[in-house]
């Protein structure tokens, strides 16, 4: 299982509903003031 982020409140270049899958981006967002603008989603590997 992988963790993805789904944007629930727009910020920066991200719109509501965007899926963020890059591990570096995920770590940076979760460590920022925008952590409350996303929700974590478990995604099965393809």
C-alpha positions in Angstrom: 0.0 0.0 0.0 1.2 3.5 -0.8 0.1 6.7 0.8 -1.2 9.5 -1.5 -2.4 12.9 -0.6 -5.7 14.3 -1.9 -6.1 18.1 -1.8 -9.3 19.2 0.1 -8.5 22.9 0.2 -6.5 24.6 -2.7 -3.0 25.9 -2.0 -0.1 26.9 -4.2 -0.4 25.2 -7.5 -2.7 22.4 -6.2 -6.4 22.5 -6.8 -9.1 20.7 -4.8 -9.2 17.0 -5.8 -5.5 16.8 -6.9 -3.7 13.6 -6.0 -0.1 14.0 -4.8 1.9 10.8 -5.2 5.6 11.9 -5.1 7.1 10.9 -1.8 9.3 14.0 -1.6 6.2 16.3 -2.2 4.2 14.3 0.4 6.9 14.8 3.0 7.3 18.5 2.3 3.6 19.1 2.4 3.0 17.2 5.6 5.8 19.2 7.2 4.4 22.5 6.1 1.5 24.8 7.1 -0.5 23.1 4.3 -0.7 19.8 6.1 -4.3 20.6 7.0 -5.2 21.1 3.3 -4.8 17.5 2.4 -6.0 14.1 3.5 -4.0 10.9 3.4 -5.3 8.0 1.3 -4.0 4.5 1.2 -3.7 3.3 -2.4 -3.0 -0.2 -3.6 0.0 -0.6 -5.9 -0.9 -1.2 -9.5 
